[in-house]
């Protein structure tokens, strides 16, 4: 099985030794998607952070040949659970 790794132009650089997305066969994994702009700034509200993260997820998926409608699981980490309903 061929394994391909992708670094996506315009996305936040990973803070560790991993790439934005990996394709193995017909599966794609995406890691480290956060609600931070490529320039390092973070919006003050949860919804804006979520929108940035989803745009980044879309870019990472497409770089590896995937599409958002094929996503099976998303794991979300929040620092303030009271904003979950946002």
C-alpha positions in Angstrom: 0.0 0.0 0.0 1.3 3.5 -0.9 1.4 6.1 1.9 1.4 9.7 0.8 2.0 12.7 3.2 0.7 16.2 2.5 1.7 19.6 3.8 -0.9 22.2 2.7 0.2 25.6 1.6 -1.4 28.4 3.6 -2.3 26.3 6.6 -0.8 26.6 10.1 2.6 24.8 10.3 2.4 21.8 12.6 4.1 22.3 16.0 5.5 18.8 16.0 6.7 16.1 13.6 3.6 15.4 11.6 2.0 16.5 8.3 -1.4 18.0 7.7 -2.9 14.9 6.0 -1.9 11.3 5.1 -3.4 9.1 2.4 -3.0 5.4 2.7 -4.9 3.5 0.0 -8.3 5.1 -0.2 -8.2 6.4 3.4 -7.2 9.9 4.5 -6.2 11.0 8.0 -6.0 14.7 9.0 -4.3 15.9 12.2 -3.7 19.1 14.1 -6.5 21.2 12.6 -7.1 24.2 14.9 -9.0 27.4 14.8 -6.0 29.6 14.2 -5.3 31.6 11.1 -2.1 30.9 9.1 -0.6 34.2 10.4 -0.9 32.8 14.0 -3.9 34.9 15.1 -6.8 33.3 16.9 -10.3 34.9 16.7 -11.9 35.6 20.0 -15.1 33.7 19.5 -15.7 29.9 19.2 -17.8 30.1 16.0 -15.0 31.9 14.1 -12.4 29.5 15.4 -14.7 26.6 14.3 -15.1 28.1 10.8 -11.3 28.5 10.4 -10.8 24.9 11.5 -13.4 23.5 9.1 -11.9 25.5 6.2 -8.5 24.0 7.1 -10.0 20.5 7.3 -11.5 21.0 3.9 -8.1 22.1 2.4 -6.3 19.2 4.0 -8.8 16.7 2.8 -8.8 18.0 -0.8 -4.9 18.0 -0.9 -5.1 14.3 -0.3 -8.0 13.7 -2.7 -10.7 13.6 -0.1 -13.9 15.5 0.4 -15.8 16.8 3.5 -18.8 14.6 2.7 -16.7 11.5 3.2 -15.6 12.4 6.8 -16.5 9.6 9.3 -15.4 11.1 12.6 -14.3 14.5 13.9 -12.8 14.9 17.4 -13.2 18.4 19.0 -11.3 19.7 22.0 -12.7 22.8 23.7 -11.3 24.9 26.6 -14.7 26.2 27.6 -17.5 23.6 27.4 -20.2 26.2 28.1 -19.6 27.3 24.5 -20.4 23.9 23.1 -23.9 25.0 21.9 -22.3 27.7 19.7 
